[in-house]
């Protein structure tokens, strides 16, 4: 199951840009097209890179424990910051229904399926 989860989450991370076009209030933190924000494009680049490496990690999850742990922890940290900012800026409450629960789901699923140290 972990191999499939890594592939699915890897693909989703690679699709952040199209998700922000389809559902901007849940995936994008600025008005206008996704390409109009330098910081958003930076985040898309980082997540697309992580997505590719998660897909590659699916070949041998036990050998990629640190990448999986990084994905778990960074997803929780990112979700916490975004949730805080959503409450601080009410115009961004859509994130509480979009990327915040998505990131928490990634962290929980990968935590439950993570390879245990030998």
N, C-alpha and C positions, 0 to 999 in steps of 0.2 A: 504493500500500500504506500509506503514511503516513496518509492520510486515514482509512482503515479502522481503523488502529491507534489513532488519536486518539479515534475514536468508541467503539471497544471499551473502551479504558482509561478513557475518560470515564464510560461507563456503569458499569463496575466500581467506579470511585471513588464514584459515586452510590449504589452498593449495599453499601457497607461495613456499614451498620447491619443489613440482613437477613443478610449473611454472618456477622456476629457472633452472630446468633441461631441460624443453622444449624450453625456450627462455632466455638463460643466459644473453644476452646483454641488455635485458629489465628488468630483475628482480634480477640479482646478481652483486655484486660489486667486484668480484675477478675472477681471472683465475682458471680454474680447477673445480673439482666437488664441489657441495655445502658443503659436509661434510668436505672439506679441510680448511674451514675458521671458526674459533671459533666465531668471531663477527657475521658472517652471521647466524650461528646456534642459537646464542642468539636472534637475531632479529626474526628468524623463531619461536622460542619459545614464544616470547612476542606476536607476531601477532597471532599465533595459540591460545594462551590463550585468547586474545581479541576476536578472532573469536568465540570461544565457548561461551563466555559471551554475545556476540551480539546475538547469536542464542537463548540463554536463555532469553535475554531481549525482544525478539520478543513476548514472552507470555504476557507481560504487559509493553509496551513501556513507558507509562506515569509514571510508577514507576521507570523507569530506565533513566530518563532525563539526569542525570549527566554522565552516561556512554555514552549516545548518544552524548552529548556535548563534552566529552573527545575525542570521536572518530572523530568528526568533526574537532576540533582544532588540535589534534595531527596529523591527516591526512594532513591538510594544512601546518603545520610546517614541517613535514617530506617531503612533496612534494617540499616545498620551498628550503630546504637544499639540497635535491637531484638535483633539477634543477640547483642550484648554482654550485654544484660540477660537474654536467655534463658539464657546460660551462667552468669551471676551468680546467677540465681534458677531453679533446676532445675524448679520447678513451671510454668514458662513455656516449656519446651522445645518445645511444640506450635507455637510461632511459627516455629521453624526449618523447619517443613513447610507453613506457611500464608502469612502475610503477608510474611515475609522473602524467600523466593524469588519471591513475587509482585511485590514492589517491585523486586527485581533484574531480573526479566524485563521489567518496564515500562521501566526505565532502559536495558537492553541493546537492546531492540527500537527504542525511540525514538532512541537514539544511532545505530544502524545505518541508520535510515530518515530521520534528521533532514535538514532542508533545509540545503544548503551556502550560505555567504555568496556573494553575486554578485560 
